[in-house]
Amino acid sequence: MVTQLESSSQKRIIYPESDGQPMADNTKQFELIVLIKKNLDLLFANDPNVFVAGDLLWYPVEGDNFLRRAPDVMVAFGRPKGDRGSYLQWQENNIPPQVVFEILSPSNTAKEMIAKYKFYERYGVEEYYLYDPETGELSGWLRSGNELVEIPQMLGWVSPRLGIRFELSSGELQIYRPDGQRFLTYLEQAQQREQAQAQAEQERQRAEQAQNQLEALRALLQEKGINPEEL
């Protein structure tokens, strides 16, 4: 058990909102972080009590501003959406992020990643997912009691908390929503919207053309002395 500091000391403690480290070391890592974060935002858009963040400092223990991590993406169930400078767990009903994602970069060392694993294990993470875009290796851990136990097979794995499914295609990470739709990049989403708008416009034009043809037919029948309403 971690002993909390006295309240008089806590009042003087500042919890920095930045660790001075970049969000990503390269474009590939950045795009993957954004892909996961934004698609989780969409997945839980209608649930006001699911908080999703990217590269946000998480402080699990009040009074200790050195004990912190900034997961590439984290999800906290039971916490309201909204802007935060950092995730101060004692101000969040002491709820830790249940799911965290890390995307490896060339600068990550084995020592650093072991430290992250131990941090997530100690402070209550339920699901931890790690992907290396250089090697295409995908790993995951699931909480069992006080430990994070490695998931033996990640291909086809469905997250108990998120309901998303993990796949690899030619070494590239693919994530699927519970409805089977693949996580899409911003560009793919924009293209999908454009296609939907184009299809809607085509349907509108077809409906308008059919209406015009119907009106022309009615006019023709009336010219011949036939009441189309009596047909």
Beta strands, then each sheet from edge to edge (+ up, - down):
strand 1: 50-54
strand 2: 58-59
strand 3: 73-77
strand 4: 87-88
strand 5: 99-103
strand 6: 127-132
strand 7: 137-144
strand 8: 147-150
strand 9: 165-169
strand 10: 172-176
sheet 1: 1+ 3- 5+ 6+ 7- 8+
sheet 2: 2+ 4+
sheet 3: 9+ 10-
end
